[in-house]
Amino acid sequence: MVQPRGHQWPSHPGAPTTRIGAAPSSAKAGARDHTEVIPVRRATLIVAPLLAAALLLPAGADAATCANASAIPAVANSAQVRDSTLCLLNAERRARGLPALRNNAKLRLAATRHSQDMVNRRYFDHTAPGGVSMVTRVRRTGYTKAAGSWALGENIAWGSGSLSTPARIVRAWMHSSGHRANILDREFREIGIGIAVGTPEDLDGATYTTDFGTHG
């Protein structure tokens, strides 16, 4: 069963759940323009039953080539699950002739803090309670410091049970046009992946944040 944000599908106790953000977040700025831009309107994401069923199908060939793609995240395997998520995202980009995303420590710090905060404070959004945005979180790490121009994007998701694996999360993102656009944006060259054990709804699973970026 898949439950995108804002739409409830019939469930039964213990059923694995996946939820992705209703709208990915993105922002760009030049040397004299630091205005946040959110091009995708925050709206309920509705996924048709056939698509929901498709997300439950066995993982594809890319998952088979990325180690730990079917691993359920835990504290002990967090580095391996993070590497697998990056492998899957870069496989999608490579298949379309796009450059691979490189790990960035500052973006990873922002992403990790956000995933853990969503779990700790039980919310699911690009903006934290109190109004701290994705741009503010990333800028606090120093990623955009001294940059003449920069661009940022973010995808979030959480899943429970067998739907919390890297393969299932990336598959859900790739079936959502806005999240897919962030993953396949040619401008982005770096990424930070943050995965926290637990979910905003206090289920067994994991919460993912991917912060995409480029700066010059």
Salt bridges, closest charged atoms under 4 A:
GLU92 OE1 - ARG96 NH1 3.04
ASP117 OD1 - ARG121 NE 2.96
ASP125 OD2 - ARG5 NH2 3.40
ASP125 OD1 - ARG42 NH1 3.46
GLU154 OE1 - HIS126 ND1 2.70
GLU154 OE1 - ARG137 NH2 2.90
GLU187 OE1 - LYS28 NZ 3.11
GLU190 OE2 - ARG102 NH2 3.81
GLU190 OE1 - HIS215 NE2 3.66
GLU201 OE2 - ARG19 NH1 2.51
ASP202 OD1 - ARG122 NH2 3.01
